[in-house]
Amino acid sequence: MTIEAWLAAAVADAERRGLPELKPLLESVAASTRALRSADWCDRADGSRDEARSEE
């Protein structure tokens, strides 16, 4: 699941539950997750490495 798909599902769920005030918090979690996943120390879950990093 992509971060964008997760965010869309989480926001839709919050709105269905009558909790639209959660949207900014969910967007912050998504932004933080993007930042963490793009960090140069973050290996892929499948054990492979990104092409650019594997050349080091």
mmCIF file of the N, C-alpha and C atoms, coordinates in Angstrom:
data_MODEL
# 
_entry.id   MODEL 
# 
loop_
_atom_site.group_PDB 
_atom_site.id 
_atom_site.type_symbol 
_atom_site.label_atom_id 
_atom_site.label_alt_id 
_atom_site.label_comp_id 
_atom_site.label_asym_id 
_atom_site.label_entity_id 
_atom_site.label_seq_id 
_atom_site.pdbx_PDB_ins_code 
_atom_site.Cartn_x 
_atom_site.Cartn_y 
_atom_site.Cartn_z 
_atom_site.occupancy 
_atom_site.B_iso_or_equiv 
_atom_site.pdbx_formal_charge 
_atom_site.auth_seq_id 
_atom_site.auth_comp_id 
_atom_site.auth_asym_id 
_atom_site.auth_atom_id 
_atom_site.pdbx_PDB_model_num 
ATOM 1   N N  . MET A 1 1  ? 0.853   -1.172 0.000  1.00 0.00 ? 1  MET A N  1 
ATOM 2   C CA . MET A 1 1  ? 0.000   0.000  0.000  1.00 0.00 ? 1  MET A CA 1 
ATOM 3   C C  . MET A 1 1  ? 0.895   1.228  0.000  1.00 0.00 ? 1  MET A C  1 
ATOM 4   N N  . THR A 1 2  ? 0.577   2.157  -0.851 1.00 0.00 ? 2  THR A N  1 
ATOM 5   C CA . THR A 1 2  ? 1.349   3.395  -0.900 1.00 0.00 ? 2  THR A CA 1 
ATOM 6   C C  . THR A 1 2  ? 0.889   4.334  0.212  1.00 0.00 ? 2  THR A C  1 
ATOM 7   N N  . ILE A 1 3  ? 1.725   5.300  0.499  1.00 0.00 ? 3  ILE A N  1 
ATOM 8   C CA . ILE A 1 3  ? 1.373   6.305  1.507  1.00 0.00 ? 3  ILE A CA 1 
ATOM 9   C C  . ILE A 1 3  ? 0.130   7.070  1.055  1.00 0.00 ? 3  ILE A C  1 
ATOM 10  N N  . GLU A 1 4  ? 0.063   7.379  -0.228 1.00 0.00 ? 4  GLU A N  1 
ATOM 11  C CA . GLU A 1 4  ? -1.076  8.129  -0.752 1.00 0.00 ? 4  GLU A CA 1 
ATOM 12  C C  . GLU A 1 4  ? -2.372  7.332  -0.617 1.00 0.00 ? 4  GLU A C  1 
ATOM 13  N N  . ALA A 1 5  ? -2.306  6.037  -0.905 1.00 0.00 ? 5  ALA A N  1 
ATOM 14  C CA . ALA A 1 5  ? -3.495  5.185  -0.775 1.00 0.00 ? 5  ALA A CA 1 
ATOM 15  C C  . ALA A 1 5  ? -3.903  5.067  0.689  1.00 0.00 ? 5  ALA A C  1 
ATOM 16  N N  . TRP A 1 6  ? -2.917  4.904  1.571  1.00 0.00 ? 6  TRP A N  1 
ATOM 17  C CA . TRP A 1 6  ? -3.224  4.832  2.997  1.00 0.00 ? 6  TRP A CA 1 
ATOM 18  C C  . TRP A 1 6  ? -3.887  6.117  3.464  1.00 0.00 ? 6  TRP A C  1 
ATOM 19  N N  . LEU A 1 7  ? -3.322  7.256  3.069  1.00 0.00 ? 7  LEU A N  1 
ATOM 20  C CA . LEU A 1 7  ? -3.861  8.547  3.493  1.00 0.00 ? 7  LEU A CA 1 
ATOM 21  C C  . LEU A 1 7  ? -5.294  8.728  3.011  1.00 0.00 ? 7  LEU A C  1 
ATOM 22  N N  . ALA A 1 8  ? -5.550  8.403  1.758  1.00 0.00 ? 8  ALA A N  1 
ATOM 23  C CA . ALA A 1 8  ? -6.909  8.537  1.224  1.00 0.00 ? 8  ALA A CA 1 
ATOM 24  C C  . ALA A 1 8  ? -7.889  7.660  2.000  1.00 0.00 ? 8  ALA A C  1 
ATOM 25  N N  . ALA A 1 9  ? -7.494  6.430  2.292  1.00 0.00 ? 9  ALA A N  1 
ATOM 26  C CA . ALA A 1 9  ? -8.369  5.517  3.036  1.00 0.00 ? 9  ALA A CA 1 
ATOM 27  C C  . ALA A 1 9  ? -8.570  6.003  4.471  1.00 0.00 ? 9  ALA A C  1 
ATOM 28  N N  . ALA A 1 10 ? -7.512  6.470  5.102  1.00 0.00 ? 10 ALA A N  1 
ATOM 29  C CA . ALA A 1 10 ? -7.609  6.928  6.486  1.00 0.00 ? 10 ALA A CA 1 
ATOM 30  C C  . ALA A 1 10 ? -8.481  8.181  6.598  1.00 0.00 ? 10 ALA A C  1 
ATOM 31  N N  . VAL A 1 11 ? -8.326  9.110  5.661  1.00 0.00 ? 11 VAL A N  1 
ATOM 32  C CA . VAL A 1 11 ? -9.140  10.325 5.669  1.00 0.00 ? 11 VAL A CA 1 
ATOM 33  C C  . VAL A 1 11 ? -10.607 9.979  5.414  1.00 0.00 ? 11 VAL A C  1 
ATOM 34  N N  . ALA A 1 12 ? -10.857 9.094  4.452  1.00 0.00 ? 12 ALA A N  1 
ATOM 35  C CA . ALA A 1 12 ? -12.233 8.689  4.166  1.00 0.00 ? 12 ALA A CA 1 
ATOM 36  C C  . ALA A 1 12 ? -12.861 8.023  5.385  1.00 0.00 ? 12 ALA A C  1 
ATOM 37  N N  . ASP A 1 13 ? -12.097 7.180  6.069  1.00 0.00 ? 13 ASP A N  1 
ATOM 38  C CA . ASP A 1 13 ? -12.606 6.518  7.256  1.00 0.00 ? 13 ASP A CA 1 
ATOM 39  C C  . ASP A 1 13 ? -12.918 7.529  8.359  1.00 0.00 ? 13 ASP A C  1 
ATOM 40  N N  . ALA A 1 14 ? -12.024 8.478  8.570  1.00 0.00 ? 14 ALA A N  1 
ATOM 41  C CA . ALA A 1 14 ? -12.252 9.505  9.592  1.00 0.00 ? 14 ALA A CA 1 
ATOM 42  C C  . ALA A 1 14 ? -13.507 10.315 9.269  1.00 0.00 ? 14 ALA A C  1 
ATOM 43  N N  . GLU A 1 15 ? -13.690 10.658 7.996  1.00 0.00 ? 15 GLU A N  1 
ATOM 44  C CA . GLU A 1 15 ? -14.878 11.419 7.607  1.00 0.00 ? 15 GLU A CA 1 
ATOM 45  C C  . GLU A 1 15 ? -16.149 10.600 7.805  1.00 0.00 ? 15 GLU A C  1 
ATOM 46  N N  . ARG A 1 16 ? -16.101 9.301  7.462  1.00 0.00 ? 16 ARG A N  1 
ATOM 47  C CA . ARG A 1 16 ? -17.259 8.427  7.683  1.00 0.00 ? 16 ARG A CA 1 
ATOM 48  C C  . ARG A 1 16 ? -17.627 8.353  9.162  1.00 0.00 ? 16 ARG A C  1 
ATOM 49  N N  . ARG A 1 17 ? -16.622 8.418  10.009 1.00 0.00 ? 17 ARG A N  1 
ATOM 50  C CA . ARG A 1 17 ? -16.852 8.329  11.456 1.00 0.00 ? 17 ARG A CA 1 
ATOM 51  C C  . ARG A 1 17 ? -17.187 9.679  12.080 1.00 0.00 ? 17 ARG A C  1 
ATOM 52  N N  . GLY A 1 18 ? -17.270 10.711 11.233 1.00 0.00 ? 18 GLY A N  1 
ATOM 53  C CA . GLY A 1 18 ? -17.591 12.039 11.750 1.00 0.00 ? 18 GLY A CA 1 
ATOM 54  C C  . GLY A 1 18 ? -16.435 12.707 12.469 1.00 0.00 ? 18 GLY A C  1 
ATOM 55  N N  . LEU A 1 19 ? -15.212 12.397 12.036 1.00 0.00 ? 19 LEU A N  1 
ATOM 56  C CA . LEU A 1 19 ? -14.017 12.949 12.675 1.00 0.00 ? 19 LEU A CA 1 
ATOM 57  C C  . LEU A 1 19 ? -13.146 13.706 11.673 1.00 0.00 ? 19 LEU A C  1 
ATOM 58  N N  . PRO A 1 20 ? -13.687 14.700 11.002 1.00 0.00 ? 20 PRO A N  1 
ATOM 59  C CA . PRO A 1 20 ? -12.902 15.416 9.989  1.00 0.00 ? 20 PRO A CA 1 
ATOM 60  C C  . PRO A 1 20 ? -11.698 16.152 10.568 1.00 0.00 ? 20 PRO A C  1 
ATOM 61  N N  . GLU A 1 21 ? -11.707 16.414 11.881 1.00 0.00 ? 21 GLU A N  1 
ATOM 62  C CA . GLU A 1 21 ? -10.581 17.118 12.497 1.00 0.00 ? 21 GLU A CA 1 
ATOM 63  C C  . GLU A 1 21 ? -9.314  16.264 12.530 1.00 0.00 ? 21 GLU A C  1 
ATOM 64  N N  . LEU A 1 22 ? -9.427  14.979 12.217 1.00 0.00 ? 22 LEU A N  1 
ATOM 65  C CA . LEU A 1 22 ? -8.247  14.118 12.153 1.00 0.00 ? 22 LEU A CA 1 
ATOM 66  C C  . LEU A 1 22 ? -7.430  14.312 10.871 1.00 0.00 ? 22 LEU A C  1 
ATOM 67  N N  . LYS A 1 23 ? -8.025  14.916 9.859  1.00 0.00 ? 23 LYS A N  1 
ATOM 68  C CA . LYS A 1 23 ? -7.346  15.040 8.565  1.00 0.00 ? 23 LYS A CA 1 
ATOM 69  C C  . LYS A 1 23 ? -5.956  15.686 8.675  1.00 0.00 ? 23 LYS A C  1 
ATOM 70  N N  . PRO A 1 24 ? -5.796  16.818 9.366  1.00 0.00 ? 24 PRO A N  1 
ATOM 71  C CA . PRO A 1 24 ? -4.441  17.400 9.476  1.00 0.00 ? 24 PRO A CA 1 
ATOM 72  C C  . PRO A 1 24 ? -3.448  16.470 10.168 1.00 0.00 ? 24 PRO A C  1 
ATOM 73  N N  . LEU A 1 25 ? -3.912  15.731 11.161 1.00 0.00 ? 25 LEU A N  1 
ATOM 74  C CA . LEU A 1 25 ? -3.025  14.798 11.849 1.00 0.00 ? 25 LEU A CA 1 
ATOM 75  C C  . LEU A 1 25 ? -2.613  13.654 10.934 1.00 0.00 ? 25 LEU A C  1 
ATOM 76  N N  . LEU A 1 26 ? -3.566  13.123 10.179 1.00 0.00 ? 26 LEU A N  1 
ATOM 77  C CA . LEU A 1 26 ? -3.259  12.046 9.240  1.00 0.00 ? 26 LEU A CA 1 
ATOM 78  C C  . LEU A 1 26 ? -2.294  12.522 8.155  1.00 0.00 ? 26 LEU A C  1 
ATOM 79  N N  . GLU A 1 27 ? -2.485  13.748 7.686  1.00 0.00 ? 27 GLU A N  1 
ATOM 80  C CA . GLU A 1 27 ? -1.572  14.303 6.683  1.00 0.00 ? 27 GLU A CA 1 
ATOM 81  C C  . GLU A 1 27 ? -0.165  14.461 7.253  1.00 0.00 ? 27 GLU A C  1 
ATOM 82  N N  . SER A 1 28 ? -0.072  14.820 8.533  1.00 0.00 ? 28 SER A N  1 
ATOM 83  C CA . SER A 1 28 ? 1.245   14.930 9.176  1.00 0.00 ? 28 SER A CA 1 
ATOM 84  C C  . SER A 1 28 ? 1.917   13.568 9.297  1.00 0.00 ? 28 SER A C  1 
ATOM 85  N N  . VAL A 1 29 ? 1.143   12.537 9.634  1.00 0.00 ? 29 VAL A N  1 
ATOM 86  C CA . VAL A 1 29 ? 1.700   11.184 9.705  1.00 0.00 ? 29 VAL A CA 1 
ATOM 87  C C  . VAL A 1 29 ? 2.204   10.758 8.330  1.00 0.00 ? 29 VAL A C  1 
ATOM 88  N N  . ALA A 1 30 ? 1.431   11.054 7.288  1.00 0.00 ? 30 ALA A N  1 
ATOM 89  C CA . ALA A 1 30 ? 1.845   10.696 5.929  1.00 0.00 ? 30 ALA A CA 1 
ATOM 90  C C  . ALA A 1 30 ? 3.127   11.428 5.537  1.00 0.00 ? 30 ALA A C  1 
ATOM 91  N N  . ALA A 1 31 ? 3.210   12.708 5.846  1.00 0.00 ? 31 ALA A N  1 
ATOM 92  C CA . ALA A 1 31 ? 4.413   13.482 5.515  1.00 0.00 ? 31 ALA A CA 1 
ATOM 93  C C  . ALA A 1 31 ? 5.628   12.947 6.277  1.00 0.00 ? 31 ALA A C  1 
ATOM 94  N N  . SER A 1 32 ? 5.444   12.608 7.546  1.00 0.00 ? 32 SER A N  1 
ATOM 95  C CA . SER A 1 32 ? 6.540   12.059 8.333  1.00 0.00 ? 32 SER A CA 1 
ATOM 96  C C  . SER A 1 32 ? 6.987   10.709 7.799  1.00 0.00 ? 32 SER A C  1 
ATOM 97  N N  . THR A 1 33 ? 6.030   9.893  7.397  1.00 0.00 ? 33 THR A N  1 
ATOM 98  C CA . THR A 1 33 ? 6.358   8.580  6.837  1.00 0.00 ? 33 THR A CA 1 
ATOM 99  C C  . THR A 1 33 ? 7.136   8.732  5.534  1.00 0.00 ? 33 THR A C  1 
ATOM 100 N N  . ARG A 1 34 ? 6.719   9.683  4.690  1.00 0.00 ? 34 ARG A N  1 
ATOM 101 C CA . ARG A 1 34 ? 7.461   9.938  3.439  1.00 0.00 ? 34 ARG A CA 1 
ATOM 102 C C  . ARG A 1 34 ? 8.903   10.327 3.753  1.00 0.00 ? 34 ARG A C  1 
ATOM 103 N N  . ALA A 1 35 ? 9.079   11.213 4.727  1.00 0.00 ? 35 ALA A N  1 
ATOM 104 C CA . ALA A 1 35 ? 10.431  11.669 5.083  1.00 0.00 ? 35 ALA A CA 1 
ATOM 105 C C  . ALA A 1 35 ? 11.276  10.507 5.599  1.00 0.00 ? 35 ALA A C  1 
ATOM 106 N N  . LEU A 1 36 ? 10.705  9.682  6.453  1.00 0.00 ? 36 LEU A N  1 
ATOM 107 C CA . LEU A 1 36 ? 11.454  8.540  6.984  1.00 0.00 ? 36 LEU A CA 1 
ATOM 108 C C  . LEU A 1 36 ? 11.808  7.544  5.892  1.00 0.00 ? 36 LEU A C  1 
ATOM 109 N N  . ARG A 1 37 ? 10.869  7.284  5.001  1.00 0.00 ? 37 ARG A N  1 
ATOM 110 C CA . ARG A 1 37 ? 11.138  6.305  3.934  1.00 0.00 ? 37 ARG A CA 1 
ATOM 111 C C  . ARG A 1 37 ? 12.163  6.812  2.926  1.00 0.00 ? 37 ARG A C  1 
ATOM 112 N N  . SER A 1 38 ? 12.297  8.125  2.803  1.00 0.00 ? 38 SER A N  1 
ATOM 113 C CA . SER A 1 38 ? 13.264  8.657  1.841  1.00 0.00 ? 38 SER A CA 1 
ATOM 114 C C  . SER A 1 38 ? 14.646  8.854  2.459  1.00 0.00 ? 38 SER A C  1 
ATOM 115 N N  . ALA A 1 39 ? 14.779  8.601  3.752  1.00 0.00 ? 39 ALA A N  1 
ATOM 116 C CA . ALA A 1 39 ? 16.072  8.760  4.424  1.00 0.00 ? 39 ALA A CA 1 
ATOM 117 C C  . ALA A 1 39 ? 17.095  7.802  3.825  1.00 0.00 ? 39 ALA A C  1 
ATOM 118 N N  . ASP A 1 40 ? 18.344  8.237  3.756  1.00 0.00 ? 40 ASP A N  1 
ATOM 119 C CA . ASP A 1 40 ? 19.372  7.409  3.117  1.00 0.00 ? 40 ASP A CA 1 
ATOM 120 C C  . ASP A 1 40 ? 19.766  6.193  3.948  1.00 0.00 ? 40 ASP A C  1 
ATOM 121 N N  . TRP A 1 41 ? 19.353  6.116  5.183  1.00 0.00 ? 41 TRP A N  1 
ATOM 122 C CA . TRP A 1 41 ? 19.663  4.963  6.019  1.00 0.00 ? 41 TRP A CA 1 
ATOM 123 C C  . TRP A 1 41 ? 18.544  3.927  6.025  1.00 0.00 ? 41 TRP A C  1 
ATOM 124 N N  . CYS A 1 42 ? 17.490  4.189  5.275  1.00 0.00 ? 42 CYS A N  1 
ATOM 125 C CA . CYS A 1 42 ? 16.307  3.328  5.302  1.00 0.00 ? 42 CYS A CA 1 
ATOM 126 C C  . CYS A 1 42 ? 16.403  2.253  4.211  1.00 0.00 ? 42 CYS A C  1 
ATOM 127 N N  . ASP A 1 43 ? 16.627  0.996  4.616  1.00 0.00 ? 43 ASP A N  1 
ATOM 128 C CA . ASP A 1 43 ? 16.655  -0.112 3.659  1.00 0.00 ? 43 ASP A CA 1 
ATOM 129 C C  . ASP A 1 43 ? 15.234  -0.546 3.323  1.00 0.00 ? 43 ASP A C  1 
ATOM 130 N N  . ARG A 1 44 ? 15.082  -1.142 2.162  1.00 0.00 ? 44 ARG A N  1 
ATOM 131 C CA . ARG A 1 44 ? 13.776  -1.627 1.734  1.00 0.00 ? 44 ARG A CA 1 
ATOM 132 C C  . ARG A 1 44 ? 13.377  -2.849 2.556  1.00 0.00 ? 44 ARG A C  1 
ATOM 133 N N  . ALA A 1 45 ? 12.084  -3.016 2.765  1.00 0.00 ? 45 ALA A N  1 
ATOM 134 C CA . ALA A 1 45 ? 11.579  -4.134 3.568  1.00 0.00 ? 45 ALA A CA 1 
ATOM 135 C C  . ALA A 1 45 ? 11.849  -5.478 2.904  1.00 0.00 ? 45 ALA A C  1 
ATOM 136 N N  . ASP A 1 46 ? 11.984  -5.492 1.573  1.00 0.00 ? 46 ASP A N  1 
ATOM 137 C CA . ASP A 1 46 ? 12.213  -6.762 0.888  1.00 0.00 ? 46 ASP A CA 1 
ATOM 138 C C  . ASP A 1 46 ? 13.689  -7.170 0.887  1.00 0.00 ? 46 ASP A C  1 
ATOM 139 N N  . GLY A 1 47 ? 14.523  -6.385 1.550  1.00 0.00 ? 47 GLY A N  1 
ATOM 140 C CA . GLY A 1 47 ? 15.936  -6.733 1.672  1.00 0.00 ? 47 GLY A CA 1 
ATOM 141 C C  . GLY A 1 47 ? 16.805  -6.202 0.549  1.00 0.00 ? 47 GLY A C  1 
ATOM 142 N N  . SER A 1 48 ? 16.193  -5.708 -0.520 1.00 0.00 ? 48 SER A N  1 
ATOM 143 C CA . SER A 1 48 ? 16.990  -5.149 -1.615 1.00 0.00 ? 48 SER A CA 1 
ATOM 144 C C  . SER A 1 48 ? 17.380  -3.716 -1.276 1.00 0.00 ? 48 SER A C  1 
ATOM 145 N N  . ARG A 1 49 ? 18.305  -3.193 -2.031 1.00 0.00 ? 49 ARG A N  1 
ATOM 146 C CA . ARG A 1 49 ? 18.733  -1.827 -1.832 1.00 0.00 ? 49 ARG A CA 1 
ATOM 147 C C  . ARG A 1 49 ? 18.365  -1.004 -3.045 1.00 0.00 ? 49 ARG A C  1 
ATOM 148 N N  . ASP A 1 50 ? 18.195  0.279  -2.869 1.00 0.00 ? 50 ASP A N  1 
ATOM 149 C CA . ASP A 1 50 ? 17.928  1.177  -3.986 1.00 0.00 ? 50 ASP A CA 1 
ATOM 150 C C  . ASP A 1 50 ? 19.144  1.188  -4.902 1.00 0.00 ? 50 ASP A C  1 
ATOM 151 N N  . GLU A 1 51 ? 18.911  1.358  -6.195 1.00 0.00 ? 51 GLU A N  1 
ATOM 152 C CA . GLU A 1 51 ? 20.002  1.353  -7.181 1.00 0.00 ? 51 GLU A CA 1 
ATOM 153 C C  . GLU A 1 51 ? 21.077  2.372  -6.838 1.00 0.00 ? 51 GLU A C  1 
ATOM 154 N N  . ALA A 1 52 ? 20.694  3.594  -6.526 1.00 0.00 ? 52 ALA A N  1 
ATOM 155 C CA . ALA A 1 52 ? 21.679  4.635  -6.260 1.00 0.00 ? 52 ALA A CA 1 
ATOM 156 C C  . ALA A 1 52 ? 22.508  4.317  -5.021 1.00 0.00 ? 52 ALA A C  1 
ATOM 157 N N  . ARG A 1 53 ? 21.897  3.706  -4.035 1.00 0.00 ? 53 ARG A N  1 
ATOM 158 C CA . ARG A 1 53 ? 22.596  3.394  -2.800 1.00 0.00 ? 53 ARG A CA 1 
ATOM 159 C C  . ARG A 1 53 ? 23.460  2.169  -2.944 1.00 0.00 ? 53 ARG A C  1 
ATOM 160 N N  . SER A 1 54 ? 23.107  1.233  -3.814 1.00 0.00 ? 54 SER A N  1 
ATOM 161 C CA . SER A 1 54 ? 23.869  -0.002 -3.930 1.00 0.00 ? 54 SER A CA 1 
ATOM 162 C C  . SER A 1 54 ? 25.212  0.224  -4.624 1.00 0.00 ? 54 SER A C  1 
ATOM 163 N N  . GLU A 1 55 ? 25.383  1.370  -5.256 1.00 0.00 ? 55 GLU A N  1 
ATOM 164 C CA . GLU A 1 55 ? 26.644  1.676  -5.922 1.00 0.00 ? 55 GLU A CA 1 
ATOM 165 C C  . GLU A 1 55 ? 27.685  2.205  -4.955 1.00 0.00 ? 55 GLU A C  1 
ATOM 166 N N  . GLU A 1 56 ? 27.322  2.488  -3.724 1.00 0.00 ? 56 GLU A N  1 
ATOM 167 C CA . GLU A 1 56 ? 28.270  3.044  -2.743 1.00 0.00 ? 56 GLU A CA 1 
ATOM 168 C C  . GLU A 1 56 ? 29.318  2.035  -2.355 1.00 0.00 ? 56 GLU A C  1 
# 
